[in-house]
Amino acid sequence: MAQIRIGGEGAQQQTRHGASLREHPLRDTLLGEVHARPSHPLTPPTHISHIALLSDTDEHQTEYDHLARLCQREGIAPPSPESNHFLANINRLQLRWERHNEFSTFTFISHDGGDYPFAQSAIEKAPTDWMDGIDAELMVAVHISVLRAVDVSDVDALVREQFDMASLVGSACAGGAATVWTDFRAAPDGFTRILVIDHRLTPNQAGRLVQRLLEVETYRLMALLAFPLARQTTPEIGEMEAELGDLTDYMADVQDVNDERELLVELSNLAARIERQIARTNFRFTAASAYAAVLRRRIEFLREQRIEGVQTIWEFMERRLAPAMDTCEAVSDRQDRLSKRVSRAANLLRTRVDVALEGQNRDLLDSMNRRVRLQLRLQETVEGLTVIIVSYYSVSLIGYAAKALKSTGLAIPVDPVVGLSILPIVGLTWYVMRRIRRVVTSAEAPPE
């Protein structure tokens, strides 16, 4: 564990004590996070080609190996496997690589393209065979040309030549130190184009401006990645909403418990379908919301100023991107509300089923109570008969005993003895039976 020494010049007392603090294992990571993916100074004329490739976690190692092969071929040290950022010079081309959660970016920077925009892109100078070996899906492709204002004789003519005037977007950025022009349309080579005219940018300002423009284009398309999914999901949500409405209407009329159970099964199946759809779309909608938030912050950092007659980047995004993001948010909200509605309907129906079952259980208990009462009455009747029967046989035994004694010569009046024994025998038998029933009843009674 690293330690920080406290003391030095101007801190004699601390030095004498030799104090040290144990460093948190994530401190270096957190310190470096705010410096991750830094911008680099740019001096016009500069031509940049930027691509963003979709790649999940399983493809990160393959992508790293491909980058390491390029470094090995060019005789430069590759980045560490844990790196998320890498900058290298390949001949007269500067390569910047960044790894993000869902995508990775390769940015090629060239200063040899002359003073005319997009005539020779930076990516054309990259090793062709190495570029062809990248196995990933292309999501973003953009060219940026940064030119000095003094080197451009007619900016308006250049803008009309390079961009679709019907979709033209432009603004003064960085406090008016540069003007940015684009139409956010793909050129014949598949790349969108952004033209930056440098009026008084410092190299650091130019680097930050270009980085923000690249992030604007990257996060714009990454955010829009959720829009087709939202349109695809909308009809499915409509069908499930209609199905829920039918089930709810049927629930209001159903009376039989078995039908209610079948309805509960259908609601459970519908809830499972909704949750499966939410699981399939939730990540993409959440990511789109995060990308859109980052995009808006990057546009704010541009510090745009309006150019008369031309829409700004902010206006373009709010007019084109905001409705798409609102659609994604609305679809996500519909899914959540539908899930809650199905849950409420299922809970209501489950309550009805529970109440019906409780009614059935109550009727069953009443029936059992009636049977117990009948059995108790029958038992009391049988108990009376038992007393009579036991008393009869007991008196008979006494009579047999008296007769046997009389036969031996004893003067025993048999009939009076039998007659006098009846009441004691009946009373004793009744008492014994009552005692037995009381003992059994107390043994079966539940503890308090």
C-alpha positions as MATLAB code, in Angstrom:
seq = 'MAQIRIGGEGAQQQTRHGASLREHPLRDTLLGEVHARPSHPLTPPTHISHIALLSDTDEHQTEYDHLARLCQREGIAPPSPESNHFLANINRLQLRWERHNEFSTFTFISHDGGDYPFAQSAIEKAPTDWMDGIDAELMVAVHISVLRAVDVSDVDALVREQFDMASLVGSACAGGAATVWTDFRAAPDGFTRILVIDHRLTPNQAGRLVQRLLEVETYRLMALLAFPLARQTTPEIGEMEAELGDLTDYMADVQDVNDERELLVELSNLAARIERQIARTNFRFTAASAYAAVLRRRIEFLREQRIEGVQTIWEFMERRLAPAMDTCEAVSDRQDRLSKRVSRAANLLRTRVDVALEGQNRDLLDSMNRRVRLQLRLQETVEGLTVIIVSYYSVSLIGYAAKALKSTGLAIPVDPVVGLSILPIVGLTWYVMRRIRRVVTSAEAPPE';
ca = [
       0.000    0.000    0.000;
       1.459    3.354   -1.019;
       2.150    5.961    1.633;
       2.400    9.748    1.421;
       5.136   11.437    3.408;
       4.092   14.599    5.236;
       6.759   17.227    5.712;
       9.414   19.141    3.848;
      10.626   22.680    3.678;
       8.488   24.985    5.759;
       7.099   22.036    7.736;
       9.949   21.203   10.116;
       7.768   19.860   12.875;
       5.983   17.439   10.537;
       9.304   16.304    9.108;
      10.713   15.587   12.550;
       7.730   13.402   13.383;
       8.063   11.579   10.051;
       4.287   11.306    9.625;
       2.862    9.301    6.705;
      -0.631    8.509    5.449;
      -1.795    5.264    3.928;
      -3.072    5.905    0.387;
      -6.453    4.617   -0.809;
      -6.004    1.980   -3.563;
      -8.271    3.930   -5.940;
      -6.659    7.338   -5.406;
      -4.453    7.186   -8.508;
      -7.395    6.047  -10.600;
      -9.575    8.886   -9.369;
      -6.822   11.458   -9.876;
      -6.270   10.265  -13.401;
      -9.953   10.130  -14.288;
     -10.289   13.905  -14.649;
      -7.301   13.870  -17.016;
      -8.526   10.929  -19.110;
      -8.875   11.489  -22.845;
      -7.239   14.916  -22.892;
      -7.347   17.230  -25.894;
      -4.136   17.947  -27.771;
      -2.972   21.248  -29.259;
      -3.687   21.697  -32.962;
      -2.175   24.167  -35.402;
      -4.003   24.762  -38.698;
      -4.112   23.656  -41.363;
      -5.100   20.367  -39.759;
      -7.233   17.548  -41.166;
      -8.836   15.011  -38.849;
     -10.621   11.733  -39.571;
     -12.557   10.198  -36.720;
     -14.343    6.850  -36.567;
     -16.268    5.224  -33.718;
     -16.679    1.454  -33.710;
     -19.231   -0.437  -31.659;
     -17.560   -3.005  -29.457;
     -18.711   -4.808  -26.350;
     -16.583   -6.037  -23.482;
     -15.796   -9.357  -25.185;
     -14.302   -7.526  -28.185;
     -12.010   -5.228  -26.195;
      -9.153   -7.725  -26.156;
      -9.426   -8.331  -29.902;
      -9.382   -4.594  -30.525;
      -6.383   -4.122  -28.262;
      -4.484   -6.913  -30.006;
      -5.161   -5.255  -33.359;
      -3.839   -1.927  -32.084;
      -0.788   -3.631  -30.573;
       0.031   -5.216  -33.957;
       0.091   -1.757  -35.542;
       2.423   -0.485  -32.824;
       4.689   -3.481  -33.289;
       4.784   -2.928  -37.051;
       5.661    0.742  -36.618;
       8.238    0.051  -33.918;
       6.504    1.935  -31.120;
       5.516    0.799  -27.648;
       1.865   -0.327  -27.400;
      -0.411    0.894  -24.592;
      -0.964   -1.228  -21.528;
      -3.939   -3.628  -21.728;
      -5.739   -1.610  -19.046;
      -5.388    1.687  -20.908;
      -8.413    3.539  -22.229;
      -6.439    6.162  -24.118;
      -3.433    6.037  -26.444;
      -1.624    8.569  -28.611;
       1.070    7.680  -31.141;
       2.808    9.182  -34.183;
       2.872    6.960  -37.250;
       5.067    8.506  -39.903;
       3.469   11.923  -40.462;
       0.135   10.847  -39.014;
      -0.994   11.165  -35.418;
      -3.245    8.369  -34.128;
      -5.408    8.760  -31.042;
      -7.321    5.761  -29.686;
      -9.940    5.870  -26.929;
     -11.965    3.063  -25.410;
     -15.461    3.690  -24.065;
     -18.066    1.339  -22.617;
     -19.941    0.621  -25.839;
     -17.594    1.877  -28.494;
     -14.009    2.741  -29.310;
     -12.750    5.658  -31.355;
      -9.790    6.052  -33.699;
      -8.839    9.612  -34.551;
      -6.298   10.296  -37.309;
      -4.714   13.767  -37.412;
      -2.705   15.064  -40.362;
      -1.065   18.433  -41.054;
      -0.202   17.638  -44.673;
      -3.569   18.088  -46.358;
      -3.017   21.652  -47.534;
      -5.317   24.628  -47.233;
      -8.275   23.083  -49.029;
     -10.804   21.140  -46.880;
     -11.488   17.436  -47.346;
      -9.261   17.160  -50.434;
      -7.174   14.451  -48.791;
      -8.499   12.948  -45.594;
      -6.243   11.888  -42.774;
      -7.556    8.344  -42.727;
      -6.301    7.809  -46.274;
      -2.766    7.958  -44.891;
      -3.398    5.159  -42.391;
      -2.101    1.669  -43.276;
      -4.782    0.246  -45.562;
      -4.255   -3.405  -44.692;
      -4.397   -2.607  -40.989;
      -7.626   -0.640  -41.399;
      -9.184   -3.516  -43.341;
      -8.366   -5.858  -40.459;
     -10.528   -4.000  -37.933;
     -13.427   -6.332  -37.147;
     -16.111   -4.062  -35.699;
     -19.254   -2.211  -36.742;
     -18.735    1.370  -37.872;
     -21.063    3.801  -36.113;
     -19.519    7.259  -36.533;
     -17.345    8.598  -39.352;
     -16.469   12.275  -39.600;
     -13.856   14.475  -41.282;
     -12.851   17.803  -39.760;
     -10.705   20.377  -41.521;
      -9.287   23.258  -39.496;
      -8.128   26.157  -41.719;
      -6.831   29.635  -40.989;
      -9.197   32.403  -41.925;
      -6.408   34.226  -43.753;
      -5.842   31.202  -45.985;
      -9.491   31.079  -47.153;
     -10.315   33.745  -49.708;
     -14.080   33.227  -49.807;
     -15.607   31.364  -46.882;
     -19.167   31.652  -48.198;
     -18.241   30.106  -51.532;
     -16.331   27.319  -49.800;
     -19.295   26.572  -47.539;
     -21.722   26.475  -50.485;
     -19.385   24.109  -52.302;
     -18.914   21.670  -49.446;
     -22.323   21.521  -47.765;
     -26.029   21.161  -48.476;
     -27.384   24.653  -47.955;
     -30.842   23.295  -47.026;
     -29.320   21.593  -43.974;
     -26.500   24.029  -43.301;
     -25.516   24.478  -39.675;
     -23.057   27.112  -38.560;
     -22.059   29.262  -35.637;
     -19.244   31.288  -34.160;
     -17.651   29.275  -31.355;
     -15.129   29.819  -28.569;
     -16.167   33.394  -28.070;
     -16.001   34.153  -31.784;
     -12.449   32.840  -32.160;
     -13.635   30.317  -34.796;
     -16.592   29.575  -37.027;
     -17.891   26.050  -37.513;
     -19.809   24.816  -40.553;
     -21.464   21.465  -41.276;
     -24.647   19.909  -42.593;
     -24.455   16.656  -40.572;
     -24.951   14.717  -43.825;
     -22.821   11.851  -45.068;
     -20.629   12.737  -48.046;
     -20.093   10.248  -50.894;
     -17.311    8.555  -48.893;
     -19.743    7.967  -45.999;
     -18.152   10.550  -43.701;
     -19.883   13.626  -42.358;
     -17.849   16.825  -42.735;
     -17.176   19.702  -40.368;
     -15.259   22.793  -41.423;
     -13.578   24.946  -38.760;
     -12.318   28.406  -39.740;
      -9.715   29.605  -37.253;
      -9.825   33.349  -36.663;
      -7.770   33.635  -33.478;
      -7.690   30.257  -31.774;
      -4.718   29.248  -29.678;
      -3.439   25.699  -30.302;
      -5.023   24.516  -27.052;
      -8.341   26.165  -27.928;
      -8.267   24.529  -31.346;
      -7.611   21.113  -29.780;
     -10.481   21.488  -27.303;
     -12.864   22.776  -29.980;
     -12.109   19.870  -32.317;
     -12.481   17.338  -29.518;
     -15.873   18.735  -28.554;
     -17.058   18.695  -32.149;
     -15.989   15.057  -32.469;
     -17.818   14.223  -29.249;
     -20.934   16.046  -30.477;
     -21.060   13.918  -33.628;
     -20.214   10.703  -31.734;
     -22.754   11.137  -28.960;
     -25.386   12.345  -31.433;
     -25.373    9.020  -33.265;
     -24.940    6.943  -30.123;
     -27.983    8.636  -28.611;
     -30.007    8.104  -31.793;
     -29.184    4.393  -31.662;
     -32.203    3.982  -29.375;
     -34.659    5.651  -31.748;
     -35.182    2.686  -34.149;
     -35.676    0.441  -31.129;
     -38.300    2.847  -29.786;
     -40.213    2.771  -33.073;
     -39.965   -1.018  -33.190;
     -41.195   -1.348  -29.628;
     -44.152    1.038  -29.924;
     -46.511   -1.368  -31.779;
     -45.750   -4.137  -29.276;
     -46.607   -1.821  -26.397;
     -49.859   -0.865  -28.135;
     -50.811   -4.528  -28.517;
     -50.096   -5.266  -24.863;
     -52.041   -2.196  -23.751;
     -55.035   -3.378  -25.793;
     -54.701   -6.876  -24.324;
     -54.593   -5.429  -20.827;
     -57.738   -3.412  -21.564;
     -59.580   -6.559  -22.708;
     -58.465   -8.494  -19.639;
     -59.523   -5.652  -17.363;
     -62.977   -5.481  -18.976;
     -63.369   -9.247  -18.606;
     -62.204   -9.059  -14.993;
     -65.106   -6.732  -14.178;
     -67.645   -9.346  -15.352;
     -66.086  -12.646  -14.277;
     -67.608  -14.275  -11.189;
     -66.425  -17.868  -11.116;
     -63.293  -18.586   -9.116;
     -61.875  -20.911  -11.773;
     -62.303  -18.204  -14.408;
     -60.587  -15.726  -12.112;
     -57.657  -18.106  -11.747;
     -57.351  -18.463  -15.515;
     -57.502  -14.678  -15.851;
     -54.764  -14.341  -13.263;
     -52.571  -16.691  -15.295;
     -53.124  -14.566  -18.404;
     -52.218  -11.400  -16.498;
     -49.080  -13.085  -15.184;
     -48.076  -14.065  -18.721;
     -48.678  -10.509  -19.911;
     -46.570   -9.149  -17.044;
     -43.761  -11.547  -18.007;
     -43.854  -10.312  -21.618;
     -43.679   -6.702  -20.489;
     -40.769   -7.342  -18.150;
     -38.962   -9.237  -20.901;
     -39.395   -6.262  -23.227;
     -38.219   -3.821  -20.548;
     -35.128   -5.952  -19.959;
     -34.440   -5.907  -23.699;
     -34.782   -2.135  -24.114;
     -33.957   -0.592  -20.750;
     -30.196   -0.425  -21.257;
     -30.478    1.199  -24.668;
     -33.015    3.805  -23.525;
     -30.982    4.599  -20.407;
     -27.790    4.886  -22.447;
     -29.538    7.174  -24.956;
     -30.613    9.484  -22.159;
     -27.059    9.614  -20.812;
     -25.578   10.222  -24.268;
     -28.073   13.011  -24.935;
     -27.184   14.677  -21.639;
     -23.462   14.549  -22.462;
     -24.187   15.840  -25.973;
     -26.033   18.890  -24.658;
     -23.187   19.687  -22.276;
     -20.640   19.438  -25.089;
     -22.690   21.843  -27.203;
     -22.876   24.283  -24.307;
     -19.082   24.153  -24.051;
     -18.838   25.342  -27.671;
     -20.147   28.772  -26.570;
     -21.978   29.282  -29.815;
     -22.908   32.665  -31.250;
     -25.472   32.953  -34.007;
     -24.527   33.622  -37.610;
     -27.366   35.486  -39.281;
     -29.551   33.252  -41.421;
     -27.958   29.952  -40.295;
     -29.157   27.591  -37.579;
     -26.745   26.852  -34.781;
     -25.670   23.379  -33.715;
     -27.848   23.731  -30.606;
     -30.916   24.634  -32.683;
     -30.266   21.760  -35.067;
     -29.979   19.250  -32.239;
     -33.042   20.556  -30.447;
     -35.071   20.390  -33.644;
     -33.852   16.985  -34.813;
     -32.454   15.130  -31.815;
     -34.803   16.306  -29.055;
     -37.965   14.785  -30.645;
     -36.184   11.452  -31.054;
     -35.036   11.499  -27.436;
     -38.533   12.511  -26.312;
     -39.906    9.528  -28.246;
     -37.465    7.158  -26.537;
     -38.332    8.605  -23.155;
     -42.043    8.347  -23.884;
     -41.718    4.698  -24.928;
     -39.726    3.928  -21.791;
     -42.369    5.667  -19.654;
     -45.149    3.747  -21.422;
     -43.396    0.500  -20.615;
     -43.053    1.424  -16.962;
     -46.661    2.584  -16.686;
     -47.918   -0.543  -18.453;
     -45.919   -2.720  -16.080;
     -47.438   -0.921  -13.086;
     -50.966   -1.202  -14.535;
     -50.589   -4.935  -15.064;
     -49.222   -5.282  -11.543;
     -52.193   -3.385  -10.096;
     -54.684   -5.450  -12.125;
     -53.005   -8.692  -11.047;
     -53.010   -7.600   -7.412;
     -56.692   -6.671   -7.618;
     -57.598   -9.991   -9.196;
     -55.428  -11.867   -6.745;
     -57.296  -10.128   -3.927;
     -60.615  -11.207   -5.419;
     -59.409  -14.786   -5.706;
     -58.149  -14.718   -2.121;
     -61.470  -13.345   -0.882;
     -63.364  -16.042   -2.809;
     -61.096  -18.735   -1.391;
     -61.569  -17.344    2.092;
     -65.342  -17.563    1.566;
     -65.006  -21.170    0.471;
     -62.811  -21.930    3.459;
     -65.352  -20.260    5.759;
     -68.158  -22.377    4.309;
     -65.999  -25.471    4.682;
     -65.295  -24.648    8.326;
     -68.998  -24.047    8.997;
     -69.777  -27.427    7.471;
     -67.109  -29.048    9.593;
     -68.519  -27.341   12.699;
     -71.964  -28.680   11.938;
     -70.543  -32.166   11.527;
     -68.707  -31.860   14.834;
     -71.849  -30.748   16.615;
     -73.771  -33.698   15.166;
     -71.002  -36.032   16.189;
     -71.065  -34.560   19.693;
     -74.797  -35.101   19.989;
     -74.438  -38.630   18.697;
     -71.622  -39.188   21.122;
     -73.763  -37.961   24.018;
     -76.561  -40.295   22.910;
     -74.139  -43.210   22.645;
     -72.721  -42.270   26.024;
     -76.168  -42.599   27.640;
     -76.691  -45.963   25.999;
     -73.224  -47.013   27.111;
     -74.079  -46.180   30.724;
     -77.216  -48.287   30.501;
     -75.430  -51.207   28.836;
     -72.478  -51.183   31.240;
     -74.842  -50.856   34.200;
     -76.983  -53.735   32.907;
     -74.005  -56.074   32.590;
     -72.585  -54.926   35.931;
     -75.885  -55.617   37.711;
     -76.081  -58.979   35.938;
     -72.611  -59.866   37.170;
     -73.655  -58.962   40.706;
     -76.758  -61.136   40.332;
     -74.624  -64.038   39.083;
     -72.264  -63.582   42.034;
     -75.164  -63.494   44.538;
     -76.650  -66.664   43.052;
     -73.283  -68.394   43.229;
     -72.859  -67.464   46.876;
     -76.442  -68.585   47.653;
     -75.750  -71.972   46.095;
     -72.943  -72.490   48.596;
     -75.478  -72.326   51.440;
     -75.272  -68.654   52.307;
     -78.645  -67.039   52.997;
     -78.366  -64.171   50.437;
     -81.539  -62.614   49.071;
     -80.576  -62.424   45.412;
     -83.364  -60.179   44.136;
     -83.045  -57.511   46.839;
     -79.248  -57.450   46.327;
     -79.645  -57.041   42.575;
     -82.312  -54.374   43.000;
     -80.343  -52.403   45.546;
     -77.170  -52.496   43.360;
     -78.832  -50.887   40.342;
     -78.681  -47.246   41.473;
     -75.080  -47.391   42.781;
     -73.916  -49.176   39.628;
     -75.657  -46.681   37.321;
     -74.299  -43.744   39.313;
     -70.766  -45.177   39.388;
     -70.840  -45.977   35.664;
     -72.131  -42.500   34.821;
     -69.409  -40.919   36.970;
     -66.659  -43.038   35.377;
     -67.853  -42.222   31.829;
     -67.993  -38.500   32.622;
     -64.526  -38.686   34.130;
     -63.105  -40.449   31.093;
     -64.674  -37.914   28.695;
     -63.350  -35.021   30.770;
     -59.827  -36.458   30.739;
     -59.918  -37.048   26.980;
     -61.354  -33.581   26.307;
     -58.706  -31.857   28.406;
     -55.957  -33.834   26.635;
     -57.206  -32.786   23.154;
     -57.735  -29.118   24.043;
     -55.064  -26.793   22.483;
     -52.714  -25.050   24.929;
     -53.509  -21.431   25.712;
];
